[in-house]
Amino acid sequence: MKIALAQISPHLGDTGKNLDLHLRTIEKARRRKAGLIVFPELSLTGYTLMDLVPEVALKPGKAPLFRKLAAWSRTIDIVLGFVEERGTGLFYNSAAYLSGGRIVHIHRKAFLPTGGMFEEAKFFAPGKSFRTFGTSFGRVGLLVCRDFLSYGAAYALFAGGADFVIIISAAPGRGTIADDAFVTSHMWELMGEAISYFSTAFVVYCNRAGFEDGKVFAGGSFIFGPDGRRLVKAPEAEEDLLITDLRLDGIRAARKKWTFRRDDRPEVILHSLQRIVGNDED
Amino acid sequence: MMKISPAFVAKVLCAFIREELHKFGFSKGIVGLSGGLDSSVCAALAARALGGKNVLGMILPYRDTFGRDVEDARALARKLGIRTRLIDIAPMVDAYFSRTPTDNRVRIGNKMARERMSILYDHSVLEKALILGTSNKTELLIGYGTIHGDMACAINPLGDLYKTQVRALGAHLRLPARILRKTPTAGLWLGQTDEGEIGIGYPEIDAILYELVDERRSVQEVIASGFKKEAVKKLERMIVSSEFKRKMPPIAKISSRTVGHDFLYSYDRNR
């Protein structure tokens, strides 16, 4: 199976221009026989939206833009990021999985970074769940950026039987060391390595590139295989379209070797969590 | 960590200069060239990002007060293949002070910095080019710059690099040794040096700032880790007292949606 990581730099606040950018990139990936293309977080809108959030929000069931993208998903599966409006006036930082001409799944970012340079909870409502869903490649779970740094989120996808954990991201680079990457890029890979290994699943991380108000989006998109080995990495802090051929039988091979999946006991985890959540002390 | 990978930082900063200019429909940049380290590094990055012919180095001396600096700036421009324009600011500055004479060096220095700003912004229109700022992180934190003077710019590629990191970047960019060795000065008056004014050397200033700002350690913790008590306290005072130079002026809030308070858009929106 061929997968494309679209490390693009979206236009801030211009969904029309970004739709064109998506279609151009999808066409390139399709010509190279990719079966799935993954775009970064908020790929249809750009990241630093603030008061633009209501202005760029889309209702996936109604927006013509989604109909166009869905039509393209008849030939290639598409993961992208957008501002979702639910009901009237509730806005989410969402990821959509499109396939076979329809929206198969929407994940709403549950962990909204707010503090330091981040202020997402000022503008977005938080999502509430992590669920896996079936695709022609296997079971997939979606996460948006900061979701992935809460390992409970990845556990929920593991317990849900994920063969693929797909993270879409708009992570700015922070901290330089005597190395050709930001310190924070190592952080994402550290989690990618651990989660892929202990989930015996592919971890696919697509980050964006470009600049917004001086923030440098660090790129460095990567894929880890079900054996915990890094298969590819896109360049740091520049645009790229990275296409990789994945061997899906690697999942079974990893699970023959390591029985983490068989040995999982979600009921024990749930019981422990219920006791913690039930404790109503501050 | 204070140590940077200069090649990686140069790549990021060149992309920043190129993208920010292009987003706003510009292909040319202007740098005020003093002959010192910061403006030389900025010009070198700009030349690499935009191509030499798209960079204008403005050399703006006051008569021949800093004679060698003009020569250094010219030599650098030749090496980088960028255009230059030299304008002596003495007639404008002298005309002003002939009406209100003073020997206050700060007033004179600030006036010169703002005269240069005025000329740079005039050339921004003339050349359809954006001004690239040269204030580094050290200067921004301790307020070592003239507000609306040398701190004024359209974008600032160097503002998150300490002086010692700018020097490392300069070495990577193969700037002339004379420029790399130069004593940092705000150029407000002849013989002024940053280190002379602050009382400690740049490596120590940067190390203390890094502890206070990047590592968010308290003054007491930084002193306890072995830095000179007086130096740490002085730098902390300088950071606090220069906050106004790093912010837009406060706007008195009257309405329900106010510029600077809750009219929240990005600089780069719809670009």
Interface residues (C-beta under 8 A of the other chain):
Chain A: S9 H11 L12 G13 D14 T48 L49 M50 D51 L52 G173 G175 T176 I177 A178 D179 D180 A181 G210 F211 E212 D213 G214 V216 E236 A237 E238
Chain B: M1 K3 I4 S5 A7 F8 V9 K11 V12 A15 F16 E19 E20 I155 F263 L264 Y265 S266 Y267 D268 R269 N270 R271
